[in-house]
Amino acid sequence: MAGGGTDRLPVLGEAQAALRALGAGRAALHQRPAGRGHWFADWSGPLAGSDVYVAVMGRSATARKVRVVLDDWILEDVAVGRVGAVLTAVFAPGAGREAGEGSAAIRVKRAYFVLPVQELRVSAGRARYAAVKKLPAEGSEHAAWELALMAGQSGAGGAAG
């Protein structure tokens, strides 16, 4: 499974276990070196009613924090011990909240007081992570997992931030 002679990283085992627990039965992140000791692993497949892309990247085999990509959302500096909880919070928001492990939501807010953006906020234990992206064009479709995270929104729209 490991590419380029690298050993399987524990953080990837945790991510795969979380994906499998969420219903992605054949989840196996494809790991490969990314140069200068960095590594990259990704998987895509059906999850939470959507075709999902998940990637995990680290600076070294002993990195304490990694980058997690969920479709086109990028969460920076995720603690390696929280990757599974982040995936659970995002793709099974009710399960993570009920177990006291985490929660996630997508909200519309304003960046620099004028630019409307979407913000994905994830809590995993005591850790908090956020990713921001441009508001999609009107009429653009969201993935089912994104809609589930937006469902808790009031009709109020964006908040100043």
N, C-alpha and C positions, 0 to 999 in steps of 0.2 A: 504493500500500500504506500509506503513512504517512497517518495521520489528522490533521485539523486543521491542515494546512499545515506540519507538522513534518518535518524530514529524517529519513531512516532512520538509526538509531543503529548503530554498529559492533558493540556488544554483542549486538544482536538478530540480526545476521548470523551471529555466532559461535554463538549459541544455535540458530538455524535449521539451520546446517551440522551441528551435533552431533546434533540431532533427526533430520535426514535420514540421517546416517551410522548412526544407531541403528535405521533402518527406517521412520521416519515420512516417507514419500516426499513428501507434500504439506504438510509442516510450514511454515506461514507465520504468524509471530506478528503479530497485529493490534495495531498501535501506535496510541495515542491520548493526547492530553494529559490530565493529571489535575489541572490547576489550579496556579497559583503556580509555573509552570516545571517541575512534576513531570510524569512520564510513566508510562504503564502499557502493557504489551503482554502478550497472552495467546494461547494455543493450546490446543485439546483434540482428542484423537483417539486411535486405537489405537497403543500402544507397549508393548513388553516384555510382551505377553500381557494387557494391561489397557487400559481406557479411561482415559486420563491427562489431567489438567489441569495446564498449566504456565503460570506468569505470571512476568514480570520487571518490577520497578518501580524507578524511580530519582528522585532529587530534582532532577536537572538533566541536560541533554544531555551535560554534561562530568563527570558523577558518576564517581568512581573505584570506588565500591562500590554494589551494588544489593541489593534483596530478591528472592529467588527462592522462588516458591511451587510445590510439587509435590504435587498433590492437596490434602490438608489439612496438609501439613508446610510450615513457613516457615523458610527459612534467611536470616538477616540478615547484612548487611555482606559479601556475596560480592564479591570483587574482579572487576571487569569482565573481566579477562583470564583468569579461572578458570571462568566460567559454563559453557563447553563441556565442560571437564574435570569439573565437578560433575555435569552431566547424564550424561556417559559413565560416571562412577563409580557413579551411582545406577541407571541403566537397563541398563547392561552391566557389572556389577561385575567379572567375570572379565577383560574386555577392558582396562579401565582399570588393573587391578592388574598384568596381564601387560606392559603397555606402560610401567609405572612411572609412570603419570600420576595414579593415585588409587585410592581404595577407598571402600566405603561399607558400613555395617552398621546394623541396627536391633536394639537391645537393650532389655530390660526392666530398669529400675532404680527406685530410690526417690528421690523429691524430698522434702526436709525430713524425711528418715528414716522417713516413714510412708506417703506417697502414692505408689502404684505408677504409673509413667509409662513410656512408650516414648520412646526417644531414637534419633534418626537421626543418625549421625556420618558425615561425609564428609571425606575428605582429597583434595585436588587439588594435586599438587605438594607444596610445603612448607606450604601453607595448610590449616587445619582448620576445619570448620564443624559446627554441631550444631543440631538442632531437637528440641523436646520436645513431646509431647502426652499427654493423659490416656489411660490404658489403655482400649481399647475394651471395651464390655460383652461378657461371655462369650457366645460363639456368633456374634459379629460376624465378618463375612468381611473378609479383607485382600485388597488388590490383589495380583495375581501378582508385580509387581515388589517389593512389600513382603515377600512370602513368600520370594522369592529372597534378600533381604537378611537375613532372619531364619534362613535355612537353615543358616548356619554356627554357629548357637548350640548350646551344649551344653544338655542337659536340666536344667541347674542352676537356671534361672529368673532372678530378679532379683538384682542386685548392689546393695549399699548405696552410696549416692553422696551 
